[in-house]
Amino acid sequence: MKLMILNGWAASPHAWDLCCCAVGPDVRIFSYLEQLDLQPEKALEAAKEPVVVMGWSMGGSGALRLACRYPKKIRGLVLLAATPRMMAANNWAGMSERRIKAFEGAVKITHGESFFELPPGKPNPYRTDTDENLARGIVYLRETDLRLELIDLLASGKATFPVKVFQSERDGIVRPENATFLEAVFPQAEVTMVPGSEHALPVEIPEEIDAAVAELLG
């Protein structure tokens, strides 16, 4: 395994159908349920060589968690609409409780299609899972807060791997301010602000994502 991809909440593997980097025997894609069951941690512990880790949305949070806990196992990090904390808090720009309920309802009703303004003619990466599984993911989104772990990672000096950050300027789920926090935690990061897009970056900018992954894989 050379590339590990962590999916967003409620997203199927079709999120990566347009990305060449997701093709091949050295790539492993983890669903949001596998992330809740800590399968990426187990896979990374078993990896013989450092790997490139890419995470989108909830998967971006998972990628940050892996970087905090296994920095020596990370060859490079690609973060797509990633955040250490999904929910709003004091001096933190995140989703309100009302917004996350709307997020959950829109995915169940429309599979995210109208909610995320997916480009015409491109595949919809969302699917409706069971209510029980979706609820597990929502608990993760509500409760996860990796800010202190990331600050500790910065202080440790162990985050020497290259980092690529892609953030939508109009993202209403993961706010653009997250990119500023990530840039502070990873001073070596290359940050790309994507204009005129929403949350579904794997569908909207596959060529840019492929180029970032190819660079980190060498």
N, C-alpha and C positions, 0 to 999 in steps of 0.2 A: 504494500500500500504506500503510494507516494502522495496521494491527495485525498483528504477527508473533507466531505461536504456535509454541513449540518443544515437541514431544512428549516424553514419557518413554521410557525404554528399552523396546523391544519393543511399544510402544503404537501402535495404529492410529488413524487420524483419528476413529474412533467415540468416542474419549475426549471429544470436543467436541460430540457430537450433542445434548446437552441444554443447551448454552450458546448463547444467541442471538448472543453476540458473535462466534461463529465463522461466521456466515452473512453473505455479502456479497462483492462484488468487491474490496473494500479489505482483505480478510483473507487472509493466507497462512499455511498450516500446514506446518511442516517436520518430517518424520519423523526418527527418531533416526539413520537412515543418512545422510540429507541433512546432518545436523549433523556427523557424522563426516567428511563430505566438504567441510565448511566452506561449505555453500551459504548459511546465514544471514549469514555475514560478507560474502559476495559481494552478496547482496541489499541488505544495509544500506549497503554502500559505494555502491551504485547509487541508493539512495533519495534523492530530491530534497528531502524534508522529513523532520524527525525523526518517528519512529514509536513507538508503544507496543509494548513487547516483553513477552510473557508466557511463562513457562517453568515446566514441571512436572517435578519429580524430575530426571532427567538433563537435561531441557530447561531446568530451573531453573539448573543449572550452566552450560549454554550461554548463558542470558540474562545471568548474572553475567559471563561471559567477554566478551560483547558490550558490557556496560556499562563494563567495565574498558578496553576497547580502542577503543570508539567513543562516549564519553560525550556528545559533541555531537550524535550521531544519535539519542539516546534521548529521547523525549517523556515517557515514564513507564514504570515497571517493575512488573510483577505477578509475584510469586514464589510458587509453590505447592509446598510440600514441597521447597524448594530448599536446596542445600548447596554450599559451595565445595570440600568434600572428603567423598567418600562413605565412605571407609574409616577405621577407628579408628586413632589414632596417640597419641603421648604427649600427655596432657591434652586429647585430642580425642574426643568421643563420636561414633563412627561404627560402621559395620558391621564385624564380625569376618570373617575369611576363611571361617569355617564358615557364617556367615549369608549371605554373598553367594553361596556355592555352593547353599545352600538356596533362595535367591531365584531363581537361574537355573534350578534343577531344577523348582521349583513353576510357573514361567511356562511351561516346556516341557510339563509334564505336564497342568496344569489351565488353561492360558491365564490364570493369575493369579486365577481366579474365587474359589476357596476361600482362596487365600493372602492376598488383600486384603479379604476379607469384604465383597464388593460388595453393596449393598442389593438386596433382592428386587425383581424387575420392572424394574430399570434395566439399560441395555445394558452389556455387558462390553467395555471398551476394549482388551483385550489380544488378541494373536494369536501364534501360534507362527511365527516366522520361520525361515530356514535356520540351521543350527548355526554356519556361518561368520560370518553377520552378527551373530548374538547374541554370539558370541565377541568380535567387534570392539567391541561395546558394553561388554562386561564389562571389556575392557582399559581402555577410557576411564574406566569407573567406578572401577577399581582405581587408576589412575595420576593422575587429574586432581586438582590441588590449587591452588586459586585464592586461598588465604588471603593470601599476600604481595601479590598483584596488587590485591586488594581493599583492603588496608591502604594501599598506595601510592595507590589511587584516592581514599581518604578524605583522605590527606595533601595531594593535589593540589588539593582544593577544587572539582573539576570535576563531582562527582556532585550537581548541583543539581536534578535531575528528581525528581518525586514517586515514592514507592515504596510498594507494597502487599505485605505479607507474610502469607501464610496457612500455618499450620503445625498439623498434627494433634497433639493431646496424647498420643495412643497410638501414634504412628508408630514402628514398629520398624525401618524402613529408613532414613529420614532422621530423626534423633533430634530431639526438641523443643529441645535446647540450641542447635541451629543458628539458631533464630530470635533468640536472644540475641546471637549473633555478628553476624547481619545487622543487627540494630537498632543495634549499636555502629558498624558500617561506614556505615550510612545513618541518621543521627540523625533525619532527617525522615520515616522510615518509619512507616507505620501498620501495626501488627502485630495480627493476629487469630489467637488460639489456638482451634482448633476442638475442642470436647470430643466424646468418644465416637466418634471416627472413626479410620480407618486411613490408608492412603497414597493412595487413589484420590480425591483432592479434586475433580477435574473432574466426577466422577459424583455425589459426595456433597453438594457445596454449589454447584451451578451458578448459583443465583440470586445468591448473594453475589459470585461471580466476575464475573458479568455486570455487577453494580452497580459493582464496582471498575473494570472496563474502561470502562464508560460514563462514569464520572467523569473518568477520565484522558483519554478522547477528547473530552470536553467536549460 
